[in-house]
Amino acid sequence: MILVIGSKGSMGTRYCAILKYLGVPFQGVDIRDKWPKSFDKAIVCTPTNTHYKICKQLIEMGKSILCEKPVSKIPYRDWE
């Protein structure tokens, strides 16, 4: 199953529509929602300032990610 984080935004609703059209199992969640325990991949379509933190969590969980660009608004040297 694919988790669409930020599914209520403009890009999130597009990804959900595409996944539904393709018949791919997915679950949409809002940025503040608790994530389900069982999912294989994630699409991150939240505000840009949240991308890095969410992607880092997903990487630590070993999940495959598609993240809306850009991953961050700040230069790499300033992360963390």
PyMOL commands that set and color helices and strands:
alter all, ss='L'
color gray80, all
select helices_A, chain A and resi 10-22+48-60+76-78
alter helices_A, ss='H'
color red, helices_A
select strands_A, chain A and resi 2-5+26-29+41-44+64-67
alter strands_A, ss='S'
color yellow, strands_A
deselect
rebuild
show_as cartoon
